[in-house]
Amino acid sequence: MRISLVQMDIAWGDPKINRQRAEDWIRRAAEREQADVVVLPEMWNTGYALDRLEDCADQGELVEWMASTAARYRVHLVGGSIAEKKANHFWNTAYIFDRDGKQVARYSKVHLFRLMDEEKYLHAGDQRVSFSLESHRAGVMICYDIRFPELARSLALDGAEILFVPAEWPLPRLTHWRLLNQARAVENQLYLVACNRVGVGGRDVFGGHSMVVDPWGEILVEGGEEEELLTVEIDLAEVARIRRKIPVFEDRMPDVYRSLGRDRDGNKES
Ligand SMILES: NC(=O)CCC(=O)C(=O)O
């Protein structure tokens, strides 16, 4: 499976420009890189122009555009996430389409990131989402979600062999970004495909370093801090091989973990 990550810059609150940029990258990924799967970053339509969402959040048009673009270029499109307005609220939502342009998943970010004011403007999702990708199971998380090992683990327990992570992760926390992506891949023995943006948005400089990590924790490809398209071929048979070698999923002790949050005498900690 060939995967292309679109490590793009994002124009502040300007979905029209961003859509044109995204289309150029998707075309390149499909035609030049022969990608099977193309991945965009988080909130790629607007960036973090949260105080302008009333004017620029998507109301369905971009979802249709992503569907037709996936079909036109015959790629699976992990359409990063977009800022959208639905049911009178704003959401940070990932959409995924197959090669026919059929929507196969929709995931609204569960963990909102206070340091970038998300909780002031956005509604949080309350469900994890996995989907099928060419006879494999995949999951999706958005940026800050990677700090929550429980979410990645529950997706792995749902059968995910590959996790997609669209992001807008700032440069000052690059060390966390690299560590967390590798940790989620190693502990769950799956491929982690993390697509970050670059450039400046509001007060933040975004770090790039998009990457694909294999189930052994090796970084197969990693971007720099400029715009670029990263393409890599992955072999999903590796997941089963690594899981046979170190059978983490067979060795789990869920009964022990359930008692977390209790003190030594078994009383619930406040
Ligand atoms: N867009 C985000 O969720 C950013 C998360 C982040 O920067 C972090 O440190 O976590």
The ligand as an SDF file (V2000), in Angstrom:
LIG
                    3D

 10  9  0  0  0  0  0  0  0  0999 V2000
   -3.8840   20.7600   17.2840 N   0  0  0  0  0  0  0  0  0  0  0  0
   -3.5860   20.0860   18.3680 C   0  0  0  0  0  0  0  0  0  0  0  0
   -4.3520   19.2670   18.8650 O   0  0  0  0  0  0  0  0  0  0  0  0
   -2.2390   20.3830   18.9650 C   0  0  0  0  0  0  0  0  0  0  0  0
   -1.8450   19.4160   20.0490 C   0  0  0  0  0  0  0  0  0  0  0  0
   -0.5380   19.8050   20.6610 C   0  0  0  0  0  0  0  0  0  0  0  0
    0.1190   20.7060   20.2090 O   0  0  0  0  0  0  0  0  0  0  0  0
   -0.0570   19.0650   21.8400 C   0  0  0  0  0  0  0  0  0  0  0  0
    1.0200   19.4390   22.3330 O   0  0  0  0  0  0  0  0  0  0  0  0
   -0.7090   18.1150   22.2910 O   0  0  0  0  0  0  0  0  0  0  0  0
  1  2  1  0
  2  3  2  0
  2  4  1  0
  4  5  1  0
  5  6  1  0
  6  7  2  0
  6  8  1  0
  8  9  2  0
  8 10  1  0
M  END
$$$$
